[in-house]
Amino acid sequence: MIYTRRPTISLFIVVILISTILAACSIPDSADSVSVLGSWTLTDVEQQNFEKVLHQFEQDTGVRVNYQGTRALDEELASEVQNGTTPDVAIQSSIGDLRQYLNENKLYRLNDVIEKPEQDVYIKQWPDVQKLGTDSLYGVVIKANLKSIIWYDPKQRSEPAVQTWDQLVARGETIAKAGGRPWCMGMGSTPISGWPGTDWIEDILLHQFGTDIYQQWTSGKLPWTSQQVKKAWQEWGTITAITGSGSTLLTDWADAGRPMFTNPPGCYLDHDSSFITASYQNYESEKLKPGADFDFFSFPAGVAGRTFEVSADMAVMLHDTPQARKLIKYLATTKAQTIWPHIGGGAFSVNKEVNQNVYPDSISKKISGDLTNANALCFDASDLMPPTMRDAFYSAVLEYLSDPNQLDQLLDKLDKVREGIVPAEWLNLPCGH
């Protein structure tokens, strides 16, 4: 009724409301808050667990955290950087993307945010990862992931560790001859489908040809058409051939292991990172327990010895605000690094001061031990590569599964992408001790 009787005032009110809304849109956060963008979404138990870390930060500091999760993190962050609407803090697993933002002067140094003693608590080569190949600190690893492992259900089959690649292939062939599907495998992960296949190729190359060859490849020096890289693709082809690629292309990576727990099993072995345990424990059929329902053994060592591929989720600062500084500093503390591992669900710290007893089950403790005591740790190759190279790698995996006979053409295409990337975009992080 007020709008009918007093049109002049109502128009004034509408103008004020529109102005207020526009002003609010231009200022995403209040002075006592910090905005965070990450890859964990409401459908993930990982977001629920990470929010417990953020809740403790809010209680300790009084700073409110506005967290936004998206599965299209790379695309979302790139768009926001281009539009000048970046969050204060981003949590990114693609080190190659972060290096590109660093080259564009979009990241802030953290040397005066995190004190030197807190910088020195990270094991092995993790400090090099956090420096993005420079002499300065630009990120904080808040969640590390162990790769180079193979999962199985101990109730269905006894799966002692295999010593060689040939033994692993033979194990799959034995399962297939008995009428089973040996490998749980899914390439779906919109909008970055294909990355589970890159993990296979990376593991094969690392363990069959060693850390030096692996580092040459991740730094853009080893051609895709080299005999080592081609052999890694072909060896993966022996796995996909006995597994079948049709359903693999259509299956989401997080659901690929679900048939492993049916009776009879729909698949028996799952090559996946430590973060898959969060999915295992939240499958709808039943609450699966680490150790009793799922266990793992290491990828066949080959010439690399007891070496593991790893990845990480790393927090970086895109706006230098007091609130962003408080959050970054907090995430680097032993207290914050302890919260998520204590909850469980696939989170592991590489902070030397986090006591291994914080992990809630034997499987988590075993993963933490491998992260701490491995002979060598090598960062995920596709995560190190420049974004254009990484995306081409993902696409090539899907094309290869559709038609393995086109491998030579795919490797030629990948080399053309590699040759078009300027040297400054490549990272040369150590692979080893």
C-alpha positions in Angstrom: 0.0 0.0 0.0 2.8 2.4 0.7 4.0 2.2 -2.9 0.5 3.1 -4.2 0.0 6.1 -2.0 3.5 7.6 -2.1 5.1 6.9 -5.4 7.7 9.6 -5.1 9.1 8.2 -1.9 8.9 4.6 -3.2 11.0 5.6 -6.2 13.5 7.1 -3.8 13.6 3.9 -1.8 14.1 1.8 -4.9 17.1 4.0 -5.9 18.6 3.7 -2.5 18.1 -0.1 -2.5 19.7 -0.5 -5.9 22.7 1.7 -4.8 23.1 -0.4 -1.7 23.0 -3.7 -3.6 25.6 -2.4 -6.1 27.8 -1.2 -3.3 27.5 -4.6 -1.6 28.5 -6.4 -4.7 31.6 -4.3 -5.1 32.7 -5.1 -1.5 32.6 -8.8 -1.1 33.6 -8.9 2.5 33.4 -6.8 5.6 36.5 -5.5 7.4 36.4 -8.4 9.9 36.2 -11.2 7.4 38.4 -13.0 4.9 37.2 -14.7 1.6 38.5 -18.1 0.6 38.1 -20.1 -2.6 38.8 -23.8 -2.7 37.9 -27.0 -4.6 35.9 -28.7 -1.8 32.1 -28.3 -2.2 29.0 -28.9 -0.1 28.7 -32.4 -1.5 32.1 -33.3 -0.2 32.9 -34.5 3.3 36.2 -32.7 2.7 34.5 -29.3 2.9 32.8 -30.3 6.1 36.1 -31.2 7.6 37.9 -28.1 6.4 35.2 -25.9 7.8 36.0 -27.3 11.2 39.5 -25.9 10.8 38.0 -22.6 9.7 35.5 -22.6 12.6 38.4 -23.0 15.1 40.2 -20.1 13.4 37.0 -17.9 13.8 36.8 -18.8 17.4 40.4 -18.0 18.1 40.6 -14.7 16.1 37.1 -13.3 15.8 37.6 -13.1 12.0 34.8 -14.5 9.9 35.6 -16.7 7.0 33.5 -16.6 3.8 34.4 -19.9 2.1 33.3 -20.7 -1.5 33.8 -24.2 -2.9 33.8 -25.1 -6.6 34.6 -28.1 -8.7 35.7 -25.8 -11.5 38.4 -24.2 -9.3 41.0 -23.6 -12.1 38.5 -22.0 -14.3 36.8 -20.0 -11.5 40.1 -18.6 -10.1 41.4 -17.8 -13.6 38.2 -15.9 -14.3 38.3 -14.0 -11.0 42.0 -13.1 -11.5 41.2 -11.7 -15.0 38.2 -9.7 -13.7 40.0 -8.4 -10.6 37.5 -10.1 -8.2 39.9 -12.6 -6.6 39.3 -13.9 -3.1 41.7 -13.0 -0.3 43.0 -16.5 -0.1 42.8 -19.4 -2.6 43.5 -23.1 -1.9 44.9 -24.7 -5.0 46.5 -28.0 -5.9 47.8 -27.0 -9.3 51.3 -25.7 -8.6 51.6 -24.9 -12.3 48.7 -22.5 -12.0 50.1 -20.8 -9.0 53.5 -20.3 -10.7 51.6 -18.6 -13.5 49.9 -16.3 -11.1 53.3 -15.6 -9.5 54.7 -14.7 -12.9 51.8 -12.3 -13.3 52.5 -10.7 -9.9 49.2 -11.9 -8.4 50.6 -13.6 -5.3 52.0 -12.1 -2.2 55.1 -13.2 -0.4 54.5 -14.8 3.0 58.0 -14.5 4.5 56.9 -11.7 6.8 53.6 -13.4 7.5 54.9 -16.8 8.7 57.9 -16.6 11.0 61.1 -18.5 10.1 60.7 -21.3 12.7 57.3 -22.0 11.3 58.7 -22.2 7.8 61.2 -24.8 8.8 58.8 -27.5 10.2 58.0 -29.0 6.8 59.6 -32.4 5.9 61.8 -33.2 2.9 61.3 -31.0 -0.2 57.9 -29.5 0.8 59.6 -26.1 1.5 60.6 -26.0 -2.3 57.0 -26.7 -3.2 55.8 -23.8 -1.0 58.3 -21.5 -2.6 57.1 -22.3 -6.1 60.6 -22.7 -7.3 61.8 -19.3 -6.0 63.7 -18.1 -2.9 60.6 -16.8 -1.2 57.6 -18.3 0.5 54.3 -18.1 -1.4 52.1 -20.9 0.0 51.3 -23.1 2.9 50.6 -26.8 2.4 47.4 -27.5 4.5 46.7 -31.0 3.2 49.1 -33.4 1.6 48.1 -36.5 -0.4 50.0 -39.7 -0.9 49.8 -41.2 -4.3 51.6 -44.3 -5.8 49.3 -46.6 -3.8 46.8 -49.3 -4.7 43.7 -50.0 -2.7 41.8 -53.3 -2.1 39.1 -54.8 0.1 40.8 -57.2 2.5 37.6 -59.1 3.1 37.3 -60.0 -0.5 40.8 -60.9 -1.4 44.2 -61.1 0.2 46.4 -58.7 -1.8 50.0 -58.8 -0.6 52.3 -56.2 -2.0 53.7 -57.0 -5.5 57.3 -56.4 -6.1 57.3 -55.7 -9.9 55.2 -54.2 -12.6 54.9 -57.5 -14.4 53.5 -59.1 -11.2 50.9 -56.3 -11.0 49.9 -56.8 -14.6 49.7 -60.6 -14.0 47.5 -60.1 -10.9 45.0 -58.2 -13.0 45.1 -60.8 -15.8 44.4 -63.6 -13.2 41.3 -61.7 -11.9 40.1 -61.1 -15.5 40.5 -64.8 -16.4 38.4 -65.7 -13.4 35.6 -63.5 -14.7 36.3 -60.5 -12.6 37.0 -56.8 -13.5 40.5 -56.2 -12.1 40.6 -52.5 -11.9 38.2 -49.9 -10.5 38.7 -47.0 -12.8 36.9 -43.8 -13.7 38.1 -40.7 -15.6 35.1 -38.5 -14.9 35.8 -35.3 -13.0 34.1 -32.4 -14.7 35.5 -30.0 -15.8 38.9 -31.7 -15.5 38.1 -35.3 -16.5 41.1 -37.4 -17.3 43.4 -36.6 -14.4 43.1 -40.2 -12.9 44.7 -41.5 -16.0 47.6 -39.0 -15.7 48.3 -40.4 -12.2 48.8 -43.9 -13.8 51.2 -42.6 -16.5 53.1 -40.5 -13.9 53.5 -43.5 -11.6 54.7 -45.8 -14.3 57.2 -43.3 -15.7 58.5 -42.5 -12.2 59.0 -46.1 -11.0 60.2 -47.7 -14.3 62.6 -44.9 -15.3 63.5 -43.1 -12.0 63.5 -39.7 -10.5 65.9 -38.0 -12.9 63.8 -38.9 -16.0 60.6 -37.9 -14.1 62.0 -34.5 -13.2 63.2 -33.9 -16.8 59.7 -34.6 -18.0 57.9 -32.4 -15.4 60.2 -29.5 -16.1 59.5 -29.7 -19.9 62.9 -31.0 -20.9 62.0 -34.5 -21.9 59.8 -34.8 -25.0 56.5 -36.6 -24.9 57.7 -38.6 -27.9 60.7 -40.0 -26.0 60.8 -43.7 -25.6 60.4 -43.4 -21.8 57.2 -41.4 -21.9 55.7 -43.5 -24.8 56.5 -46.7 -22.9 54.6 -45.4 -19.8 51.5 -44.8 -22.0 51.8 -48.3 -23.5 52.2 -49.9 -20.1 49.1 -48.2 -18.9 47.4 -49.5 -22.0 48.0 -53.0 -20.8 46.0 -52.2 -17.7 43.1 -50.5 -19.5 43.0 -53.3 -22.1 42.1 -55.9 -19.5 39.8 -53.5 -17.6 37.8 -52.1 -20.5 37.7 -48.4 -21.4 34.0 -47.9 -22.2 32.7 -47.6 -18.7 35.9 -46.0 -17.5 35.3 -42.9 -19.6 31.8 -42.5 -18.2 32.5 -43.2 -14.5 33.2 -40.5 -12.0 36.5 -41.0 -10.3 35.0 -40.7 -6.8 32.5 -43.5 -7.6 35.0 -45.8 -9.4 35.8 -47.7 -6.2 32.2 -48.2 -5.1 31.9 -51.7 -6.8 34.9 -52.9 -4.9 32.7 -53.2 -1.8 29.8 -55.1 -3.4 29.2 -58.8 -3.1 30.4 -60.1 -5.4 32.9 -57.3 -6.1 32.5 -55.3 -9.4 36.2 -54.6 -9.3 39.1 -55.5 -7.1 41.9 -53.0 -7.2 41.9 -49.2 -7.1 44.9 -47.0 -8.0 44.0 -43.8 -6.2 45.4 -41.1 -3.9 45.0 -41.1 -0.1 42.2 -38.6 -0.4 39.9 -41.4 -1.8 39.5 -42.6 1.8 37.0 -39.7 2.3 34.9 -41.1 -0.5 35.2 -44.7 0.7 34.0 -43.8 4.2 31.0 -42.0 2.8 29.6 -44.4 0.3 25.9 -44.7 0.9 25.7 -48.5 1.2 27.6 -48.8 4.5 30.1 -47.1 6.7 33.4 -48.5 5.6 36.2 -48.8 8.1 39.9 -48.3 7.4 41.9 -51.5 7.8 38.8 -53.7 8.0 37.1 -52.7 4.8 40.0 -51.2 2.8 43.7 -51.3 2.8 46.6 -50.5 0.4 50.0 -51.5 -0.9 52.6 -49.5 -2.6 53.0 -49.1 -6.4 55.7 -51.5 -7.6 59.0 -49.8 -6.8 61.0 -50.5 -10.0 64.2 -48.5 -10.3 62.9 -45.6 -8.2 62.9 -47.7 -5.0 60.6 -46.7 -2.2 59.5 -43.5 -3.9 56.0 -42.0 -3.8 54.3 -39.4 -6.0 52.5 -36.8 -3.9 50.2 -33.8 -4.3 48.9 -31.1 -2.0 46.4 -28.4 -1.4 48.2 -25.2 -0.8 46.8 -21.8 0.5 48.1 -18.6 -1.1 47.4 -15.0 -0.5 45.9 -12.9 -3.3 45.0 -9.8 -1.2 47.3 -8.6 1.5 44.8 -7.8 4.3 45.2 -8.2 8.0 42.5 -10.9 8.0 44.2 -12.8 5.2 47.5 -12.7 7.0 45.9 -14.0 10.2 44.3 -16.9 8.3 47.5 -17.8 6.4 49.6 -17.6 9.6 47.0 -19.8 11.4 46.9 -22.5 8.7 50.7 -22.8 9.1 50.5 -23.6 12.8 50.9 -27.0 14.3 47.5 -26.5 16.0 45.7 -26.0 12.7 47.6 -28.7 10.9 46.5 -31.2 13.6 42.7 -30.5 13.4 41.9 -32.2 10.1 44.2 -35.2 10.4 42.6 -35.8 13.9 39.1 -35.9 12.2 40.3 -38.3 9.5 38.9 -38.4 6.0 42.1 -38.3 3.9 43.9 -35.3 5.3 47.6 -35.5 6.1 50.1 -33.0 7.4 53.7 -32.7 6.4 54.5 -30.6 9.4 57.1 -32.4 11.4 55.6 -31.2 14.7 52.3 -33.0 14.1 52.4 -36.1 16.2 51.6 -39.3 14.2 49.3 -40.4 17.1 46.8 -37.8 16.0 45.7 -40.0 13.1 42.6 -42.0 14.1 43.3 -45.3 12.5 46.0 -47.7 11.3 45.6 -46.8 7.6 46.0 -43.1 8.3 49.1 -43.7 10.4 50.6 -45.9 7.7 50.0 -43.2 5.1 51.5 -40.6 7.3 54.5 -42.8 7.9 55.1 -43.2 4.1 54.9 -39.4 3.7 57.4 -38.9 6.4 59.8 -41.8 5.8 59.8 -42.5 2.0 63.2 -42.6 0.3 61.9 -39.9 -2.1 58.8 -37.8 -2.8 58.0 -36.5 -6.2 55.2 -34.0 -6.8 52.4 -34.8 -9.2 53.6 -34.1 -12.7 50.4 -32.7 -14.2 50.0 -30.4 -11.1 53.5 -29.0 -11.8 52.9 -28.5 -15.5 51.8 -25.1 -17.0 48.0 -25.0 -17.3 48.0 -25.4 -21.1 50.2 -28.5 -20.9 48.2 -30.0 -18.0 44.9 -29.5 -19.9 46.3 -31.1 -23.0 47.5 -34.0 -20.9 44.0 -34.5 -19.5 42.5 -34.4 -22.9 45.0 -36.8 -24.4 44.2 -39.4 -21.7 40.5 -39.4 -22.8 41.4 -39.6 -26.4 43.8 -42.4 -25.8 41.2 -44.5 -24.0 38.8 -43.9 -26.9 41.4 -45.2 -29.4 44.8 -46.4 -28.2 46.0 -46.7 -31.8 46.4 -43.0 -32.0 49.1 -42.8 -29.4 51.8 -41.5 -31.7 49.6 -38.7 -33.0 48.6 -37.8 -29.4 52.3 -37.6 -28.3 53.2 -35.4 -31.3 50.4 -33.0 -30.3 51.5 -32.9 -26.7 55.0 -32.1 -27.8 53.8 -29.2 -29.9 52.1 -27.8 -26.9 55.3 -28.3 -24.8 57.4 -26.5 -27.4 55.0 -23.5 -27.4 55.4 -22.9 -23.7 58.0 -20.3 -22.6 60.7 -21.6 -20.2 59.6 -19.3 -17.4 56.3 -21.2 -17.1 57.9 -24.5 -16.3 58.8 -25.5 -12.7 61.9 -27.5 -11.9 61.2 -28.8 -8.4 63.4 -31.5 -7.1 62.1 -35.1 -7.4 63.8 -37.1 -4.6 65.3 -36.2 -1.2 
